Amino acid sequence: MEKIVSILLAEDDVNLGSLLKQYLDAKGYNTDLFNDGEKATAGFRSGNYDICILDIMMPKKDGFAVATEIREINTSIPIIFLTAKNLKEDVLTGFKIGADDYITKPFNMEELLLRIEAVLRRSGAMESESVSSYKLGKYSFDCNKQQLQFENQEPEKLTTKETELLRLLCVNSNKVLERNYALKQIWDDDNYFNARSMDVYITKLRKKLNNDPTIEILNIHGKGYKLIVGEETV
């Protein structure tokens, strides 16, 4: 079973904090939001987190102070700073404290997500994501062997792109897999031609999974795709 990554999010902007929490929760993370530095520090002491995302300009304690206290408790937990500042001195201060990354507002949600995933991979916190096999209704999917097998039939060999795309769908099963995110993960670019190519692979995967009516890959208009496993409907 894939581990759910827990995020401590400290952001005093109510609207941005709420938006970030909703977005990260929708991506499968468990996100606790704190709106000032003191609450964030107390939350870290009482919680169990895999990564911290800290706004620098916060009331009571700024992000640098919170990060310093967190580092005294846990020297290895990944920390990403969010800030409206872009001064070189602030960047240097953040990295001296032990920041793993730094993103300046305003930022793209997908960029933040990719940075979080990159930091987690470097830290080893996402090792559990490297699940090699999945059970999809009456299908078995082996990522390492690139094989999809229906019940007791002979396994079908998948291409590398089919394997990567089906793995992303499995990781996000019953949730929306954003189109641009999938393109950047698999093709490294979300241009028109890669997008059309991905549509072709989605069609191929649908055909390969059509022996089980409980499995479905839906188009979510304007967003991406959703792998339905079981009885869930949109």
Secondary structure, 3 states (H helix, E strand, C coil): CCCCCEEEEECCCHHHHHHHHHHHHHCCCEEEEECCHHHHHHHHHHCCCCEEEEECCCCCCCHHHHHHHHHHHCCCCCEEEEECCCCHHHHHHHHHHCCCEEEECCCCHHHHHHHHHHHHHHHCCCHHHCCCEEEECCEEEECCCCEEEECCCCCEECCHHHHHHHHHHHHCCCCEEEHHHHHHHHCCCCCHHHHHHHHHHHHHHHHHCCCCCCEEEEEECCCEEEEEECCCCC
